[in-house]
Amino acid sequence: MNNWDVALLKDTHLTESNVLEFWLQSVNTFNYTQFFGANSVDDNINDPTFSQFISAMPPRLVQVSLKFHF
């Protein structure tokens, strides 16, 4: 499994008590496809779904946030 998660945070002080916070988070940053759940029930080679992947992990997800502290 090859999964990279990245988070970046930047605080900008506008005044002594006011802070603007920028936050970016990325899950599965390089968007590697990760299959799992290969269908190999009873190892029946004649089954049309033999050895087919039935699901995958979610794709790249990115969240961006901007917060003002006062």
JOURDA-V553029 format. One record per residue. RES is the residue in three letters. OMEGA is omega as a letter, one per 20 degrees, with the letter a starting at -180 (* if undefined). Layout:
res = <RES RES>
omega = <OMEGA OMEGA>
This chain:
res = <MET ASN ASN TRP ASP VAL ALA LEU LEU LYS ASP THR HIS LEU THR GLU SER ASN VAL LEU GLU PHE TRP LEU GLN SER VAL ASN THR PHE ASN TYR THR GLN PHE PHE GLY ALA ASN SER VAL ASP ASP ASN ILE ASN ASP PRO THR PHE SER GLN PHE ILE SER ALA MET PRO PRO ARG LEU VAL GLN VAL SER LEU LYS PHE HIS PHE>
omega = <a a r r a r r a r r r r a r a a a a r a r a r r r r a a a r r r a r r r r a r a r r r a a r a r a r r r a r a r a r r r a r r a r a r r r *>
